């Protein structure tokens, strides 16, 4: 579910509270979880949780964009490095080793670095997502290429973009970029966990309260009443994954 889906659930909950408030003295449930005070408290907490998630999305996306920019020229660079290494007179088996890592950088899984899914930063933080692992694997394969070149006495290019120092610095930037994405993903992931508990996962979650309110209004006014039509028409979507 996109962030807008969570916001829609909270907005519908606010509308439900407005309807219930409008029922006046008729709205008098014995279940304290759905009295107006409890509903308003839950709404305030949910709104604050959505705001906290949004506040943490921006810095995470910024680091994702920075990483994309750093990695953008890595594959062409490895092709240039392979050509330069082959041209320097290095032994064929050493060139073959570079080719192995070159294929890893350009391999099937990494043909196009997949975009980071803005709804799954918890996987990014844990290092299990396909997109994050692709970046990590590309960086490690690149580092292996640089290490092989560094160990070859014949490899001493005049071109700045092909030197060991330049490419060691590039690997360092790649590694830092990966770490920064994870570092920003952790607080975002934790914020989303808190939001999901409030909206969906707890026994007194927003979505559970909304279901109880619908049942209570139905009991007071009847299934064919205009009042029940008001609240029953408010959709609350429980995401399959959130």
N, C-alpha and C positions, 0 to 999 in steps of 0.2 A: 504494500500500500504506500503510495506517495505521501509526502508530508501533508498535502492538501486534503487527503482522505481523513487523516486524524483531525485536522482543523474542522472539517465538515461535521464530524461526530460531535465535537465540542460545541460547535455553533448550534446544532440541532438540540443538544442537551440544554443550552441556554434558552432556546425557544420553548422547550418542554417546561422548563421552570416558569417561564412567563405565562404559559397556559394554566399551569397549576395554581399560580398566584392569582390568576384571574377568576378561579373557581371560588375564591373566598373561603367562607366557613365550610363549604362542602368538601374542601380538600383537607381532611383531618385523619391521616393514616396512623394506625397504632405502631407500625414498623418505623422505629426512629431513623432507620437508614434512608427513608424516603420522605421524611418531613422536610418542609421548605428550608429550614436552617441547614440541615445536613446536605441537601441538594446544592444549596448555594456555596457551602464550604467545598464540596467536591468540585463544583464548577471553577471556583477560584484556583484550586490546586491544579486542575487540568490546564487552565489557561496559562498559569505560571510555568507548568512543565513544557507546554508547547513553545513558549517564549524562550525557555532555556535551551531547548533543542535547536531552535533557529539561530540563537546566538552562537552556538558551537558549530553549526554547519559551515558558516562563512569562512572561518580560519582553516577548517579542514579542506574545503574546496580550493582555497588559495594555495595550500601546500600541494594538493593534487595537480593543480595547473602548473605550478613551478616544476614539479617532477616531470610532467609531460614535456615541458620546454627543454629541460636538461637532457632527456632521453631522445629527443627528436632527431638528433644527428648521429646517434651512436651507431646505427647499422651502416650508414654510408662510411663512417669513420673506420669501422672494422674491415670493410672491403679495401679501403686505402691502405690500412696497416698490413693486411695480408699481401697486397701487391708489393708494398715496399719491402717487406720481409723476404718475399720470394726473389725480388730483384737484387737484394744485398749479397746474395751468394750463400745463404744459409743452406745447411744440408737438407735434402729432400724429406727425411723423416721428421725434421723439426718443422718444416713448412706444413707437413701433413698434420702435425699436432695443432698448429694454428688454424688450419682448415677445420679441424674437429670443433673447436670452440666457435669459429666463425659460423659453422652450420647451426650451432646451438643458439647463437644470437639471432640468426635468420630462420630458425626452425619453424615447423608447422604451427606449434602452439603459440609462437611469438611472431607470426607473420605480421599481425597488426596488434600492437599492445591494446588489450581491451580496456575500455573506459572503466574507471572505478564506479561501482554502483553506489549512488548516494544514499541508498536505503540499507546498505549492509556494511557499515564501517566497523561493526564488531568483528567481522571476519578479517578485515584489514588489520585491526589491532592485534588479532591473534595470529596473523600471518598465514591463514589457511585459504584465503580466497584465491581464485585463479588469477585475477588481475594483479593482485599484489605480488604473488609468487612469480608471475611472468617478469615483472620489473626486477625482482631480486635475482632471478636466474639470469637475466640478460646482464645485469651488473657483474655477477660472479664470473660469467663466461668472458666478459670483456676484460676483467681483471686477470684472468688466466692468460689471455692473449698478450697483455702488456707484460706479464711476468716472463713469458717465453721470450719475447723480444728483448727484454732487459738482460736476459742471460746469454744473449748471442753477441759476441765481440764484434762480429761483422756488421751488426745493425747500429748505425750511427748516422741517421738522416740529417740533412741540412734544413729540411722543411720543419718549421715550428710545430705545425699540427700533427706531425708524425713522431715527434720526439718522445722519449720515455717520460720525461717530466710533465709534458703537456697532458699526456694520457693518464698518467697517475693522478694528476689533479682532476681530470674528468671523472675517473672512477671514484675519487673521494667525494666529488659533488653528487654523483649518482647515489652513493651509499648514504650520504647525509640526507638527500632528498627522500629516500625510502624511509629513513628513520623519522623524519619530520612528519611524513604522512601518517605513520603509525602513532606518533606522539599526539597528533591532533585527533586521531580516530578514537583513542581511548576515552577521553572525556565525552566525546560525542556519543560513543557507544553506551557509556554509563548513563548519560542523560536520556537516551532513548529507552533504556531498560526501565528507568524510573517512570517515564511517560507511559510505557506499555503496562506497567503494574497499575497505575492510576486509571488508565482507560479500559484495560481488557483483562488483566491477569489476576488481580486480587478478587477476593470474594465480595468486596464492597466497591468494585470498580465502577466506573461511570456507565459502562454498557450493561452491567448487572442491575444497577439502580434504575436505568431507563426502562429495562424490561419489567421491573417490579412496579414502576409508576404506571406503565400501560395497563398492567393487570389490575392495579388498584382503581384507576379511573374507570375501567370496564366494569368493575364490581359496583361502583357507585352509580354510574349513569346508564349502564347497559351497553351491549355490543353494538346496537344500532344507533346509539346517541351521537349527537354532533360533537360532544366533548371527547368521546372515545375516538372519533374520526380524526380529531385534531392531533392527539398524541400518537395514535397508531400509525398515522401517516408520516411520522418522523423516522427516517431510516438511520440505523446505527450499524455500521459495517464492521464486523470483526475480521481483520486481515488474516489471510492464511499464514503468512509469515510477516513478522513485524520486528 
